[in-house]
Amino acid sequence: MAHKESCVGMAANMIGVRKRIIAFLDESGRSTTYTVMLNPEIIKKDGAYDTEEGCLSLLGVPRPCKRYKTIKVQYQTTEMQMRTKTYTGWTAQIIQHEVDHCNGVLI
C-alpha cells in the first residue's frame, strides 16, 4: 500500500477505482497485517464516541467525526467468500473511515 508510513487504510474510490473495495491495517489478530474487503457493509455498530481523523483526501488538520467502538462487517474476501466479522477499537475505526469513503462520505 502506498503511503503506508502515514496511511492505515485505503478505499478503491480514493485512487479512481469505482469499486467497493477497502484495504486496511488489521490489528485484530495475533499479528498486524493488511486486510482487503470487497463490498464491505457495516451491519451492526455499538458504543458511539466522538473523535478526530485525518485523511489523505483532505488537506489540513484532523476533523471531528463520530465512530463506534464495536462494529460487525459483512464482506467478501478476495476469493469471493462471504464473511461476517466483528472488529473493535482502532481497527474498527479504520474500517468505518474506509467504508465512509465507499459511501461517498468524507470526514
C-alpha atoms as a printed R data frame, in Angstrom:
    type eleno elety resid chain resno       x       y      z
1   ATOM     1    CA   MET     A     1   0.000   0.000  0.000
2   ATOM     2    CA   ALA     A     2   1.365   3.372 -0.983
3   ATOM     3    CA   HIS     A     3   1.870   5.893  1.844
4   ATOM     4    CA   LYS     A     4   1.898   3.094  4.428
5   ATOM     5    CA   GLU     A     5   4.049   5.208  6.763
6   ATOM     6    CA   SER     A     6   1.174   7.661  7.205
7   ATOM     7    CA   CYS     A     7  -1.818   5.707  5.899
8   ATOM     8    CA   VAL     A     8  -3.602   2.863  7.679
9   ATOM     9    CA   GLY     A     9  -6.383   2.344  5.154
10  ATOM    10    CA   MET     A    10  -7.448   2.981  1.598
11  ATOM    11    CA   ALA     A    11 -10.689   2.763 -0.352
12  ATOM    12    CA   ALA     A    12 -10.556   1.997 -4.072
13  ATOM    13    CA   ASN     A    13 -12.501   5.118 -4.997
14  ATOM    14    CA   MET     A    14  -9.764   7.252 -3.382
15  ATOM    15    CA   ILE     A    15  -7.496   6.255 -6.270
16  ATOM    16    CA   GLY     A    16 -10.123   6.479 -9.000
17  ATOM    17    CA   VAL     A    17 -11.348   2.871 -8.999
18  ATOM    18    CA   ARG     A    18 -15.140   2.850 -8.782
19  ATOM    19    CA   LYS     A    19 -15.459  -0.335 -6.754
20  ATOM    20    CA   ARG     A    20 -16.410  -1.037 -3.136
21  ATOM    21    CA   ILE     A    21 -13.005  -2.321 -2.040
22  ATOM    22    CA   ILE     A    22 -11.058  -1.348  1.067
23  ATOM    23    CA   ALA     A    23  -7.623  -2.300  2.371
24  ATOM    24    CA   PHE     A    24  -6.649  -1.549  5.952
25  ATOM    25    CA   LEU     A    25  -4.162  -2.212  8.709
26  ATOM    26    CA   ASP     A    26  -5.759  -5.043 10.680
27  ATOM    27    CA   GLU     A    27  -4.656  -5.248 14.305
28  ATOM    28    CA   SER     A    28  -7.475  -7.601 15.330
29  ATOM    29    CA   GLY     A    29  -5.447 -10.827 15.226
30  ATOM    30    CA   ARG     A    30  -2.173 -12.028 16.682
31  ATOM    31    CA   SER     A    31  -0.168 -10.070 14.129
32  ATOM    32    CA   THR     A    32  -0.717  -6.807 12.317
33  ATOM    33    CA   THR     A    33  -1.455  -7.346  8.624
34  ATOM    34    CA   TYR     A    34  -3.245  -5.631  5.789
35  ATOM    35    CA   THR     A    35  -6.716  -6.982  5.048
36  ATOM    36    CA   VAL     A    36  -8.754  -6.461  1.874
37  ATOM    37    CA   MET     A    37 -12.560  -6.423  1.890
38  ATOM    38    CA   LEU     A    38 -14.817  -6.433 -1.163
39  ATOM    39    CA   ASN     A    39 -18.282  -4.886 -0.841
40  ATOM    40    CA   PRO     A    40 -17.980  -4.197  2.913
41  ATOM    41    CA   GLU     A    41 -21.186  -3.335  4.761
42  ATOM    42    CA   ILE     A    42 -21.365  -2.407  8.424
43  ATOM    43    CA   ILE     A    43 -24.381  -4.348  9.661
44  ATOM    44    CA   LYS     A    44 -24.142  -3.549 13.380
45  ATOM    45    CA   LYS     A    45 -22.447  -0.853 15.462
46  ATOM    46    CA   ASP     A    46 -22.241  -0.145 19.167
47  ATOM    47    CA   GLY     A    47 -20.607   2.320 21.542
48  ATOM    48    CA   ALA     A    48 -20.675   5.683 19.762
49  ATOM    49    CA   TYR     A    49 -17.878   8.131 20.531
50  ATOM    50    CA   ASP     A    50 -16.553  11.403 19.127
51  ATOM    51    CA   THR     A    51 -13.025  11.551 17.728
52  ATOM    52    CA   GLU     A    52 -10.879  13.342 15.138
53  ATOM    53    CA   GLU     A    53  -9.388  11.861 11.977
54  ATOM    54    CA   GLY     A    54  -7.090  12.919  9.198
55  ATOM    55    CA   CYS     A    55  -7.424  11.807  5.590
56  ATOM    56    CA   LEU     A    56  -5.180  11.714  2.531
57  ATOM    57    CA   SER     A    57  -8.125  13.113  0.542
58  ATOM    58    CA   LEU     A    58  -8.289  16.277  2.646
59  ATOM    59    CA   LEU     A    59  -5.662  18.891  3.398
60  ATOM    60    CA   GLY     A    60  -5.217  20.376  6.820
61  ATOM    61    CA   VAL     A    61  -5.758  19.287 10.376
62  ATOM    62    CA   PRO     A    62  -7.796  16.312 11.592
63  ATOM    63    CA   ARG     A    63 -11.547  16.797 11.548
64  ATOM    64    CA   PRO     A    64 -14.174  15.745 14.101
65  ATOM    65    CA   CYS     A    65 -16.324  12.686 13.424
66  ATOM    66    CA   LYS     A    66 -18.463  10.078 15.193
67  ATOM    67    CA   ARG     A    67 -17.312   6.467 15.303
68  ATOM    68    CA   TYR     A    68 -18.326   3.262 17.095
69  ATOM    69    CA   LYS     A    69 -16.191   1.123 19.402
70  ATOM    70    CA   THR     A    70 -17.533  -2.160 18.012
71  ATOM    71    CA   ILE     A    71 -18.763  -2.934 14.501
72  ATOM    72    CA   LYS     A    72 -19.886  -6.057 12.676
73  ATOM    73    CA   VAL     A    73 -18.949  -6.112  8.989
74  ATOM    74    CA   GLN     A    74 -20.252  -8.332  6.211
75  ATOM    75    CA   TYR     A    75 -17.921  -8.545  3.208
76  ATOM    76    CA   GLN     A    76 -16.387 -10.764  0.546
77  ATOM    77    CA   THR     A    77 -12.783 -11.941  0.594
78  ATOM    78    CA   THR     A    78 -10.542 -11.660 -2.453
79  ATOM    79    CA   GLU     A    79 -11.525 -15.305 -3.085
80  ATOM    80    CA   MET     A    80 -15.180 -14.141 -3.231
81  ATOM    81    CA   GLN     A    81 -16.139 -15.913  0.007
82  ATOM    82    CA   MET     A    82 -18.744 -14.199  2.211
83  ATOM    83    CA   ARG     A    83 -17.588 -13.375  5.728
84  ATOM    84    CA   THR     A    84 -19.009 -11.623  8.763
85  ATOM    85    CA   LYS     A    85 -16.603 -10.415 11.420
86  ATOM    86    CA   THR     A    86 -16.709  -8.179 14.478
87  ATOM    87    CA   TYR     A    87 -13.997  -5.556 14.964
88  ATOM    88    CA   THR     A    88 -13.231  -3.290 17.898
89  ATOM    89    CA   GLY     A    89 -11.022  -0.329 18.721
90  ATOM    90    CA   TRP     A    90  -8.562   1.177 16.268
91  ATOM    91    CA   THR     A    91  -9.222  -1.411 13.539
92  ATOM    92    CA   ALA     A    92 -12.972  -0.733 13.767
93  ATOM    93    CA   GLN     A    93 -12.316   2.988 13.412
94  ATOM    94    CA   ILE     A    94 -10.187   2.489 10.293
95  ATOM    95    CA   ILE     A    95 -12.848   0.287  8.673
96  ATOM    96    CA   GLN     A    96 -15.569   2.856  9.393
97  ATOM    97    CA   HIS     A    97 -13.467   5.587  7.765
98  ATOM    98    CA   GLU     A    98 -12.854   3.498  4.633
99  ATOM    99    CA   VAL     A    99 -16.479   2.322  4.348
100 ATOM   100    CA   ASP     A   100 -17.487   6.002  4.554
101 ATOM   101    CA   HIS     A   101 -15.274   6.617  1.505
102 ATOM   102    CA   CYS     A   102 -17.072   3.802 -0.342
103 ATOM   103    CA   ASN     A   103 -20.347   5.521  0.525
104 ATOM   104    CA   GLY     A   104 -19.095   8.893 -0.759
105 ATOM   105    CA   VAL     A   105 -18.680  10.371  2.732
106 ATOM   106    CA   LEU     A   106 -15.617  12.401  3.709
107 ATOM   107    CA   ILE     A   107 -14.968  13.321  7.322
